[in-house]
Amino acid sequence: MHTTTGVFVCFEGGDGTGKSTQARALAAALQQRGYDPVLTFEPGDTPVGKEMRRIVLDPATGELSHRTEVLLYAADKAEHVDDVVMPALARGQVVITDRYVDSLLAYQGAGRELDPADVERVARWATRDLRPHLTVVLDLDPERGLSRFQERDRIEGESPDFFIRAREAFLALAATDPDHYLVVDASRPADEITDVVLTRVSPLLAQAVR
């Protein structure tokens, strides 16, 4: 489902690719144009989600069943869509999220080597099958991305193979729906990436309010 009010933009990709930086840059550019974007993220941008984030990312949590991990992330997404994303889109705002469903499909589906169809069913149900109008995939070699972190959380501490599978999954998802995806080389200068994203987002703004 793509809403007919508001604009939903998602930034996806591996850790250290600059998603948060680009989400903030897009929000700032839209504010300069007179829009009032909602800048959000997953997991953790609701009171319930904050607790989910603590559980799944804290190294002290230790080993979890992979299915438990999927369900925790899905619970965060359900709350996020109902509490943050859908209300803002109903108001006609631009919603910019750092991570969404594709991260669950790439990390828990491909990364954990679970059945992708099972993971997707859970994710789509949790999010009411709400799809972004545009998903920007920031693509970067996982080793280079992870090298930007001095300390790693529970997921960032996974094996290199985990992140290679996740990267391949992000790119495969983008290839299935080029009308709603933009893949950008995340090694490019940050301002160049922002310009490319803004050019792609601009035609979508007709259904957003100022």
Order of alpha helices (4+ residues) and beta strands (2+ residues): beta-alpha-beta-alpha-alpha-alpha-beta-alpha-beta-alpha-alpha-beta-alpha
